[in-house]
Amino acid sequence: MVLAVLAAGCQTPSTNGITQVATIDALLTGVYDGHMSLKTLRTYGDFGIGTFEGLDGEMLLLDGSFYKVRADGRVYRPALSERTPFACVTTFVPDTRDTIPNSTDLKGLEARIDTLVPQPNRFCAFRVRGVFSRVQTRSVPAQHKPYPPLADVTKTQPVFSFTNVCGTLIGFRAPPFVKGVNVPGYHLHFLADDQSGGGHVLAFDMTQGVLAADTVHDWLHLYLPTESASFGTADLTQDRAATLRAVEKSSVIK
């Protein structure tokens, strides 16, 4: 009986869980040194979002392929040797599918997902393939040491607007208790089907779309930088919730 209990306690957790590199508060303070290669990151999932070393663009991992949207607005295919300072990935196994009503915006999509996946303390990974009358995204320019805080970087961020575009939204809804570690609530990135652009989503109007959502029950791994002096000395004692909200939603276009 003892052996059975021990064996149950040592079972390998489900592969359908969240693997995360570093913390969102570390990124907010300016810890942009990459410490996990994309090659290694991809072993933990085929779906996710994040950024690249030196804050060099917005990351999408979609169907096992990485995409980088840089500050010039173009989409690149990064080498697997590139590294990330912050990313969140999973193996995408949808358990919910739905057709999105016409004329849905960002808040409408969030409300729809909250209805379909009503438990706010669960992670939810989601993908929406759709037709959009308008999408507004941003990326950030690559940074050099000494790295400024992310809030300073986003003050000069380029913002991109797309009209009548087909593309894919991917992202996560994270529960409130991950505050300081991940982004509570919704965090979305966009990729145009023709790879003409994308980035971190600020707003959109969708004319039609199909949603696939994956309720994720495990937060499997949180990898912290082991050789980063900047992470080891970063001030992670402050409540940066207001700063995060400003960074996530900021736009220079009104």
C-alpha positions as protocol buffer text, in pm:
chain_id: "A"
residue {
  index: 1
  type: MET
  ca { x: 0 y: 0 z: 0 }
}
residue {
  index: 2
  type: VAL
  ca { x: 282 y: 242 z: 86 }
}
residue {
  index: 3
  type: LEU
  ca { x: 448 y: 172 z: -247 }
}
residue {
  index: 4
  type: ALA
  ca { x: 119 y: 235 z: -427 }
}
residue {
  index: 5
  type: VAL
  ca { x: 78 y: 572 z: -254 }
}
residue {
  index: 6
  type: LEU
  ca { x: 435 y: 672 z: -337 }
}
residue {
  index: 7
  type: ALA
  ca { x: 392 y: 566 z: -697 }
}
residue {
  index: 8
  type: ALA
  ca { x: 75 y: 773 z: -728 }
}
residue {
  index: 9
  type: GLY
  ca { x: 252 y: 1074 z: -581 }
}
residue {
  index: 10
  type: CYS
  ca { x: 538 y: 1040 z: -825 }
}
residue {
  index: 11
  type: GLN
  ca { x: 332 y: 1005 z: -1140 }
}
residue {
  index: 12
  type: THR
  ca { x: 442 y: 1217 z: -1433 }
}
residue {
  index: 13
  type: PRO
  ca { x: 201 y: 1512 z: -1467 }
}
residue {
  index: 14
  type: SER
  ca { x: -7 y: 1560 z: -1778 }
}
residue {
  index: 15
  type: THR
  ca { x: 174 y: 1706 z: -2077 }
}
residue {
  index: 16
  type: ASN
  ca { x: -126 y: 1930 z: -2139 }
}
residue {
  index: 17
  type: GLY
  ca { x: -13 y: 2195 z: -1892 }
}
residue {
  index: 18
  type: ILE
  ca { x: 150 y: 2536 z: -1884 }
}
residue {
  index: 19
  type: THR
  ca { x: 527 y: 2572 z: -1907 }
}
residue {
  index: 20
  type: GLN
  ca { x: 652 y: 2923 z: -1841 }
}
residue {
  index: 21
  type: VAL
  ca { x: 988 y: 3094 z: -1875 }
}
residue {
  index: 22
  type: ALA
  ca { x: 1056 y: 3352 z: -1599 }
}
residue {
  index: 23
  type: THR
  ca { x: 792 y: 3594 z: -1464 }
}
residue {
  index: 24
  type: ILE
  ca { x: 599 y: 3889 z: -1603 }
}
residue {
  index: 25
  type: ASP
  ca { x: 715 y: 4117 z: -1319 }
}
residue {
  index: 26
  type: ALA
  ca { x: 1078 y: 4043 z: -1407 }
}
residue {
  index: 27
  type: LEU
  ca { x: 1003 y: 4146 z: -1764 }
}
residue {
  index: 28
  type: LEU
  ca { x: 837 y: 4466 z: -1642 }
}
residue {
  index: 29
  type: THR
  ca { x: 1153 y: 4560 z: -1450 }
}
residue {
  index: 30
  type: GLY
  ca { x: 1371 y: 4514 z: -1761 }
}
residue {
  index: 31
  type: VAL
  ca { x: 1505 y: 4158 z: -1731 }
}
residue {
  index: 32
  type: TYR
  ca { x: 1532 y: 4089 z: -2105 }
}
residue {
  index: 33
  type: ASP
  ca { x: 1823 y: 3845 z: -2116 }
}
residue {
  index: 34
  type: GLY
  ca { x: 1715 y: 3524 z: -2286 }
}
residue {
  index: 35
  type: HIS
  ca { x: 1789 y: 3200 z: -2103 }
}
residue {
  index: 36
  type: MET
  ca { x: 1595 y: 2928 z: -2286 }
}
residue {
  index: 37
  type: SER
  ca { x: 1636 y: 2848 z: -2655 }
}
residue {
  index: 38
  type: LEU
  ca { x: 1334 y: 2818 z: -2880 }
}
residue {
  index: 39
  type: LYS
  ca { x: 1444 y: 2463 z: -2956 }
}
residue {
  index: 40
  type: THR
  ca { x: 1413 y: 2372 z: -2589 }
}
residue {
  index: 41
  type: LEU
  ca { x: 1094 y: 2574 z: -2543 }
}
residue {
  index: 42
  type: ARG
  ca { x: 925 y: 2383 z: -2824 }
}
residue {
  index: 43
  type: THR
  ca { x: 977 y: 2055 z: -2642 }
}
residue {
  index: 44
  type: TYR
  ca { x: 723 y: 2181 z: -2388 }
}
residue {
  index: 45
  type: GLY
  ca { x: 444 y: 2265 z: -2629 }
}
residue {
  index: 46
  type: ASP
  ca { x: 326 y: 2360 z: -2977 }
}
residue {
  index: 47
  type: PHE
  ca { x: 129 y: 2671 z: -2882 }
}
residue {
  index: 48
  type: GLY
  ca { x: 215 y: 2988 z: -2693 }
}
residue {
  index: 49
  type: ILE
  ca { x: 319 y: 3350 z: -2672 }
}
residue {
  index: 50
  type: GLY
  ca { x: 613 y: 3546 z: -2536 }
}
residue {
  index: 51
  type: THR
  ca { x: 903 y: 3762 z: -2648 }
}
residue {
  index: 52
  type: PHE
  ca { x: 1266 y: 3729 z: -2753 }
}
residue {
  index: 53
  type: GLU
  ca { x: 1605 y: 3817 z: -2606 }
}
residue {
  index: 54
  type: GLY
  ca { x: 1649 y: 4191 z: -2573 }
}
residue {
  index: 55
  type: LEU
  ca { x: 1272 y: 4232 z: -2614 }
}
residue {
  index: 56
  type: ASP
  ca { x: 1322 y: 4187 z: -2989 }
}
residue {
  index: 57
  type: GLY
  ca { x: 963 y: 4138 z: -3100 }
}
residue {
  index: 58
  type: GLU
  ca { x: 641 y: 3957 z: -3012 }
}
residue {
  index: 59
  type: MET
  ca { x: 642 y: 3577 z: -3017 }
}
residue {
  index: 60
  type: LEU
  ca { x: 378 y: 3340 z: -3145 }
}
residue {
  index: 61
  type: LEU
  ca { x: 411 y: 2962 z: -3132 }
}
residue {
  index: 62
  type: LEU
  ca { x: 135 y: 2825 z: -3352 }
}
residue {
  index: 63
  type: ASP
  ca { x: 102 y: 2461 z: -3460 }
}
residue {
  index: 64
  type: GLY
  ca { x: 463 y: 2403 z: -3357 }
}
residue {
  index: 65
  type: SER
  ca { x: 610 y: 2691 z: -3561 }
}
residue {
  index: 66
  type: PHE
  ca { x: 758 y: 3010 z: -3416 }
}
residue {
  index: 67
  type: TYR
  ca { x: 685 y: 3356 z: -3555 }
}
residue {
  index: 68
  type: LYS
  ca { x: 847 y: 3685 z: -3457 }
}
residue {
  index: 69
  type: VAL
  ca { x: 676 y: 4020 z: -3516 }
}
residue {
  index: 70
  type: ARG
  ca { x: 943 y: 4287 z: -3487 }
}
residue {
  index: 71
  type: ALA
  ca { x: 912 y: 4663 z: -3445 }
}
residue {
  index: 72
  type: ASP
  ca { x: 923 y: 4712 z: -3824 }
}
residue {
  index: 73
  type: GLY
  ca { x: 588 y: 4533 z: -3839 }
}
residue {
  index: 74
  type: ARG
  ca { x: 721 y: 4240 z: -4040 }
}
residue {
  index: 75
  type: VAL
  ca { x: 687 y: 3873 z: -3952 }
}
residue {
  index: 76
  type: TYR
  ca { x: 1006 y: 3666 z: -3927 }
}
residue {
  index: 77
  type: ARG
  ca { x: 1078 y: 3297 z: -3872 }
}
residue {
  index: 78
  type: PRO
  ca { x: 1335 y: 3298 z: -3591 }
}
residue {
  index: 79
  type: ALA
  ca { x: 1615 y: 3045 z: -3564 }
}
residue {
  index: 80
  type: LEU
  ca { x: 1561 y: 2780 z: -3298 }
}
residue {
  index: 81
  type: SER
  ca { x: 1888 y: 2892 z: -3140 }
}
residue {
  index: 82
  type: GLU
  ca { x: 1730 y: 3224 z: -3041 }
}
residue {
  index: 83
  type: ARG
  ca { x: 1641 y: 3258 z: -2675 }
}
residue {
  index: 84
  type: THR
  ca { x: 1351 y: 3396 z: -2477 }
}
residue {
  index: 85
  type: PRO
  ca { x: 1337 y: 3589 z: -2147 }
}
residue {
  index: 86
  type: PHE
  ca { x: 962 y: 3529 z: -2108 }
}
residue {
  index: 87
  type: ALA
  ca { x: 721 y: 3285 z: -2271 }
}
residue {
  index: 88
  type: CYS
  ca { x: 420 y: 3072 z: -2188 }
}
residue {
  index: 89
  type: VAL
  ca { x: 351 y: 2754 z: -2386 }
}
residue {
  index: 90
  type: THR
  ca { x: 132 y: 2443 z: -2381 }
}
residue {
  index: 91
  type: THR
  ca { x: 39 y: 2148 z: -2596 }
}
residue {
  index: 92
  type: PHE
  ca { x: -287 y: 2271 z: -2746 }
}
residue {
  index: 93
  type: VAL
  ca { x: -566 y: 2014 z: -2710 }
}
residue {
  index: 94
  type: PRO
  ca { x: -901 y: 2193 z: -2756 }
}
residue {
  index: 95
  type: ASP
  ca { x: -1193 y: 2075 z: -2545 }
}
residue {
  index: 96
  type: THR
  ca { x: -1433 y: 2354 z: -2650 }
}
residue {
  index: 97
  type: ARG
  ca { x: -1522 y: 2481 z: -2997 }
}
residue {
  index: 98
  type: ASP
  ca { x: -1760 y: 2758 z: -3094 }
}
residue {
  index: 99
  type: THR
  ca { x: -1857 y: 2991 z: -3377 }
}
residue {
  index: 100
  type: ILE
  ca { x: -1801 y: 3353 z: -3282 }
}
residue {
  index: 101
  type: PRO
  ca { x: -2097 y: 3587 z: -3346 }
}
residue {
  index: 102
  type: ASN
  ca { x: -2060 y: 3854 z: -3612 }
}
residue {
  index: 103
  type: SER
  ca { x: -1931 y: 4197 z: -3510 }
}
residue {
  index: 104
  type: THR
  ca { x: -1736 y: 4074 z: -3207 }
}
residue {
  index: 105
  type: ASP
  ca { x: -1467 y: 4292 z: -3051 }
}
residue {
  index: 106
  type: LEU
  ca { x: -1202 y: 4213 z: -2788 }
}
residue {
  index: 107
  type: LYS
  ca { x: -1434 y: 4252 z: -2490 }
}
residue {
  index: 108
  type: GLY
  ca { x: -1699 y: 4048 z: -2668 }
}
residue {
  index: 109
  type: LEU
  ca { x: -1454 y: 3764 z: -2728 }
}
residue {
  index: 110
  type: GLU
  ca { x: -1344 y: 3769 z: -2365 }
}
residue {
  index: 111
  type: ALA
  ca { x: -1708 y: 3753 z: -2252 }
}
residue {
  index: 112
  type: ARG
  ca { x: -1774 y: 3464 z: -2491 }
}
residue {
  index: 113
  type: ILE
  ca { x: -1482 y: 3262 z: -2358 }
}
residue {
  index: 114
  type: ASP
  ca { x: -1582 y: 3338 z: -1999 }
}
residue {
  index: 115
  type: THR
  ca { x: -1927 y: 3193 z: -2077 }
}
residue {
  index: 116
  type: LEU
  ca { x: -1789 y: 2881 z: -2246 }
}
residue {
  index: 117
  type: VAL
  ca { x: -1513 y: 2827 z: -1986 }
}
residue {
  index: 118
  type: PRO
  ca { x: -1676 y: 2974 z: -1677 }
}
residue {
  index: 119
  type: GLN
  ca { x: -1426 y: 2873 z: -1409 }
}
residue {
  index: 120
  type: PRO
  ca { x: -1205 y: 3181 z: -1354 }
}
residue {
  index: 121
  type: ASN
  ca { x: -943 y: 2986 z: -1160 }
}
residue {
  index: 122
  type: ARG
  ca { x: -855 y: 2772 z: -1463 }
}
residue {
  index: 123
  type: PHE
  ca { x: -601 y: 2854 z: -1729 }
}
residue {
  index: 124
  type: CYS
  ca { x: -754 y: 2867 z: -2075 }
}
residue {
  index: 125
  type: ALA
  ca { x: -551 y: 2858 z: -2396 }
}
residue {
  index: 126
  type: PHE
  ca { x: -745 y: 2966 z: -2703 }
}
residue {
  index: 127
  type: ARG
  ca { x: -715 y: 3015 z: -3077 }
}
residue {
  index: 128
  type: VAL
  ca { x: -951 y: 3208 z: -3303 }
}
residue {
  index: 129
  type: ARG
  ca { x: -926 y: 3184 z: -3679 }
}
residue {
  index: 130
  type: GLY
  ca { x: -1128 y: 3466 z: -3828 }
}
residue {
  index: 131
  type: VAL
  ca { x: -1198 y: 3749 z: -4066 }
}
residue {
  index: 132
  type: PHE
  ca { x: -1141 y: 4094 z: -3919 }
}
residue {
  index: 133
  type: SER
  ca { x: -1257 y: 4434 z: -4038 }
}
residue {
  index: 134
  type: ARG
  ca { x: -994 y: 4588 z: -3811 }
}
residue {
  index: 135
  type: VAL
  ca { x: -705 y: 4470 z: -3595 }
}
residue {
  index: 136
  type: GLN
  ca { x: -472 y: 4695 z: -3398 }
}
residue {
  index: 137
  type: THR
  ca { x: -146 y: 4547 z: -3271 }
}
residue {
  index: 138
  type: ARG
  ca { x: 188 y: 4657 z: -3137 }
}
residue {
  index: 139
  type: SER
  ca { x: 542 y: 4537 z: -3109 }
}
residue {
  index: 140
  type: VAL
  ca { x: 840 y: 4686 z: -2931 }
}
residue {
  index: 141
  type: PRO
  ca { x: 1188 y: 4776 z: -3054 }
}
residue {
  index: 142
  type: ALA
  ca { x: 1484 y: 4562 z: -2950 }
}
residue {
  index: 143
  type: GLN
  ca { x: 1661 y: 4695 z: -2642 }
}
residue {
  index: 144
  type: HIS
  ca { x: 2025 y: 4720 z: -2543 }
}
residue {
  index: 145
  type: LYS
  ca { x: 2184 y: 4723 z: -2199 }
}
residue {
  index: 146
  type: PRO
  ca { x: 2131 y: 4886 z: -1962 }
}
residue {
  index: 147
  type: TYR
  ca { x: 1773 y: 4776 z: -2025 }
}
residue {
  index: 148
  type: PRO
  ca { x: 1494 y: 5026 z: -1943 }
}
residue {
  index: 149
  type: PRO
  ca { x: 1171 y: 4914 z: -1773 }
}
residue {
  index: 150
  type: LEU
  ca { x: 903 y: 4785 z: -2008 }
}
residue {
  index: 151
  type: ALA
  ca { x: 673 y: 5078 z: -1933 }
}
residue {
  index: 152
  type: ASP
  ca { x: 937 y: 5314 z: -2075 }
}
residue {
  index: 153
  type: VAL
  ca { x: 980 y: 5099 z: -2386 }
}
residue {
  index: 154
  type: THR
  ca { x: 609 y: 5097 z: -2467 }
}
residue {
  index: 155
  type: LYS
  ca { x: 595 y: 5478 z: -2464 }
}
residue {
  index: 156
  type: THR
  ca { x: 758 y: 5471 z: -2808 }
}
residue {
  index: 157
  type: GLN
  ca { x: 612 y: 5143 z: -2934 }
}
residue {
  index: 158
  type: PRO
  ca { x: 505 y: 5122 z: -3299 }
}
residue {
  index: 159
  type: VAL
  ca { x: 136 y: 5041 z: -3344 }
}
residue {
  index: 160
  type: PHE
  ca { x: 3 y: 4865 z: -3653 }
}
residue {
  index: 161
  type: SER
  ca { x: -347 y: 4871 z: -3799 }
}
residue {
  index: 162
  type: PHE
  ca { x: -490 y: 4612 z: -4037 }
}
residue {
  index: 163
  type: THR
  ca { x: -820 y: 4628 z: -4222 }
}
residue {
  index: 164
  type: ASN
  ca { x: -1016 y: 4347 z: -4387 }
}
residue {
  index: 165
  type: VAL
  ca { x: -763 y: 4085 z: -4289 }
}
residue {
  index: 166
  type: CYS
  ca { x: -784 y: 3710 z: -4228 }
}
residue {
  index: 167
  type: GLY
  ca { x: -575 y: 3582 z: -3943 }
}
residue {
  index: 168
  type: THR
  ca { x: -540 y: 3400 z: -3614 }
}
residue {
  index: 169
  type: LEU
  ca { x: -560 y: 3519 z: -3256 }
}
residue {
  index: 170
  type: ILE
  ca { x: -383 y: 3305 z: -2997 }
}
residue {
  index: 171
  type: GLY
  ca { x: -351 y: 3361 z: -2628 }
}
residue {
  index: 172
  type: PHE
  ca { x: -425 y: 3269 z: -2271 }
}
residue {
  index: 173
  type: ARG
  ca { x: -671 y: 3360 z: -2002 }
}
residue {
  index: 174
  type: ALA
  ca { x: -483 y: 3326 z: -1675 }
}
residue {
  index: 175
  type: PRO
  ca { x: -645 y: 3318 z: -1330 }
}
residue {
  index: 176
  type: PRO
  ca { x: -615 y: 3607 z: -1084 }
}
residue {
  index: 177
  type: PHE
  ca { x: -382 y: 3418 z: -849 }
}
residue {
  index: 178
  type: VAL
  ca { x: -92 y: 3431 z: -1100 }
}
residue {
  index: 179
  type: LYS
  ca { x: -49 y: 3804 z: -1039 }
}
residue {
  index: 180
  type: GLY
  ca { x: 318 y: 3897 z: -1059 }
}
residue {
  index: 181
  type: VAL
  ca { x: 410 y: 3571 z: -1228 }
}
residue {
  index: 182
  type: ASN
  ca { x: 195 y: 3576 z: -1542 }
}
residue {
  index: 183
  type: VAL
  ca { x: -66 y: 3814 z: -1686 }
}
residue {
  index: 184
  type: PRO
  ca { x: -397 y: 3776 z: -1501 }
}
residue {
  index: 185
  type: GLY
  ca { x: -686 y: 3786 z: -1745 }
}
residue {
  index: 186
  type: TYR
  ca { x: -641 y: 3790 z: -2121 }
}
residue {
  index: 187
  type: HIS
  ca { x: -317 y: 3815 z: -2321 }
}
residue {
  index: 188
  type: LEU
  ca { x: -346 y: 3781 z: -2700 }
}
residue {
  index: 189
  type: HIS
  ca { x: -118 y: 3792 z: -3004 }
}
residue {
  index: 190
  type: PHE
  ca { x: -222 y: 3806 z: -3372 }
}
residue {
  index: 191
  type: LEU
  ca { x: -80 y: 3667 z: -3696 }
}
residue {
  index: 192
  type: ALA
  ca { x: -218 y: 3753 z: -4040 }
}
residue {
  index: 193
  type: ASP
  ca { x: -275 y: 3451 z: -4265 }
}
residue {
  index: 194
  type: ASP
  ca { x: -45 y: 3595 z: -4533 }
}
residue {
  index: 195
  type: GLN
  ca { x: 214 y: 3675 z: -4263 }
}
residue {
  index: 196
  type: SER
  ca { x: 204 y: 4042 z: -4357 }
}
residue {
  index: 197
  type: GLY
  ca { x: 197 y: 4141 z: -3991 }
}
residue {
  index: 198
  type: GLY
  ca { x: 75 y: 4073 z: -3641 }
}
residue {
  index: 199
  type: GLY
  ca { x: 182 y: 4143 z: -3285 }
}
residue {
  index: 200
  type: HIS
  ca { x: 42 y: 4198 z: -2937 }
}
residue {
  index: 201
  type: VAL
  ca { x: -332 y: 4264 z: -2969 }
}
residue {
  index: 202
  type: LEU
  ca { x: -470 y: 4599 z: -2856 }
}
residue {
  index: 203
  type: ALA
  ca { x: -811 y: 4595 z: -3027 }
}
residue {
  index: 204
  type: PHE
  ca { x: -1005 y: 4430 z: -3308 }
}
residue {
  index: 205
  type: ASP
  ca { x: -1343 y: 4399 z: -3476 }
}
residue {
  index: 206
  type: MET
  ca { x: -1417 y: 4049 z: -3607 }
}
residue {
  index: 207
  type: THR
  ca { x: -1676 y: 3983 z: -3875 }
}
residue {
  index: 208
  type: GLN
  ca { x: -1663 y: 3605 z: -3838 }
}
residue {
  index: 209
  type: GLY
  ca { x: -1451 y: 3354 z: -3654 }
}
residue {
  index: 210
  type: VAL
  ca { x: -1414 y: 3004 z: -3513 }
}
residue {
  index: 211
  type: LEU
  ca { x: -1290 y: 2952 z: -3157 }
}
residue {
  index: 212
  type: ALA
  ca { x: -1101 y: 2654 z: -3020 }
}
residue {
  index: 213
  type: ALA
  ca { x: -1032 y: 2663 z: -2645 }
}
residue {
  index: 214
  type: ASP
  ca { x: -830 y: 2437 z: -2418 }
}
residue {
  index: 215
  type: THR
  ca { x: -898 y: 2435 z: -2045 }
}
residue {
  index: 216
  type: VAL
  ca { x: -555 y: 2373 z: -1893 }
}
residue {
  index: 217
  type: HIS
  ca { x: -550 y: 2218 z: -1548 }
}
residue {
  index: 218
  type: ASP
  ca { x: -177 y: 2202 z: -1475 }
}
residue {
  index: 219
  type: TRP
  ca { x: 92 y: 2465 z: -1435 }
}
residue {
  index: 220
  type: LEU
  ca { x: 376 y: 2222 z: -1487 }
}
residue {
  index: 221
  type: HIS
  ca { x: 697 y: 2420 z: -1492 }
}
residue {
  index: 222
  type: LEU
  ca { x: 819 y: 2769 z: -1408 }
}
residue {
  index: 223
  type: TYR
  ca { x: 1178 y: 2809 z: -1527 }
}
residue {
  index: 224
  type: LEU
  ca { x: 1372 y: 3090 z: -1363 }
}
residue {
  index: 225
  type: PRO
  ca { x: 1702 y: 3228 z: -1500 }
}
residue {
  index: 226
  type: THR
  ca { x: 1988 y: 3047 z: -1329 }
}
residue {
  index: 227
  type: GLU
  ca { x: 2275 y: 3257 z: -1466 }
}
residue {
  index: 228
  type: SER
  ca { x: 2111 y: 3600 z: -1484 }
}
residue {
  index: 229
  type: ALA
  ca { x: 2248 y: 3854 z: -1239 }
}
residue {
  index: 230
  type: SER
  ca { x: 1974 y: 4098 z: -1343 }
}
residue {
  index: 231
  type: PHE
  ca { x: 1702 y: 3851 z: -1245 }
}
residue {
  index: 232
  type: GLY
  ca { x: 1874 y: 3766 z: -920 }
}
residue {
  index: 233
  type: THR
  ca { x: 1886 y: 4132 z: -813 }
}
residue {
  index: 234
  type: ALA
  ca { x: 1562 y: 4261 z: -968 }
}
residue {
  index: 235
  type: ASP
  ca { x: 1318 y: 4423 z: -724 }
}
residue {
  index: 236
  type: LEU
  ca { x: 1021 y: 4189 z: -743 }
}
residue {
  index: 237
  type: THR
  ca { x: 865 y: 4305 z: -417 }
}
residue {
  index: 238
  type: GLN
  ca { x: 650 y: 4580 z: -566 }
}
residue {
  index: 239
  type: ASP
  ca { x: 289 y: 4548 z: -678 }
}
residue {
  index: 240
  type: ARG
  ca { x: 312 y: 4615 z: -1052 }
}
residue {
  index: 241
  type: ALA
  ca { x: -50 y: 4540 z: -1140 }
}
residue {
  index: 242
  type: ALA
  ca { x: -125 y: 4896 z: -1254 }
}
residue {
  index: 243
  type: THR
  ca { x: 193 y: 4910 z: -1461 }
}
residue {
  index: 244
  type: LEU
  ca { x: 106 y: 4577 z: -1624 }
}
residue {
  index: 245
  type: ARG
  ca { x: -244 y: 4695 z: -1715 }
}
residue {
  index: 246
  type: ALA
  ca { x: -100 y: 5008 z: -1876 }
}
residue {
  index: 247
  type: VAL
  ca { x: 161 y: 4809 z: -2070 }
}
residue {
  index: 248
  type: GLU
  ca { x: -86 y: 4545 z: -2189 }
}
residue {
  index: 249
  type: LYS
  ca { x: -353 y: 4789 z: -2308 }
}
residue {
  index: 250
  type: SER
  ca { x: -143 y: 5092 z: -2410 }
}
residue {
  index: 251
  type: SER
  ca { x: -195 y: 5237 z: -2756 }
}
residue {
  index: 252
  type: VAL
  ca { x: -83 y: 5557 z: -2923 }
}
residue {
  index: 253
  type: ILE
  ca { x: -389 y: 5553 z: -3152 }
}
residue {
  index: 254
  type: LYS
  ca { x: -717 y: 5678 z: -3011 }
}
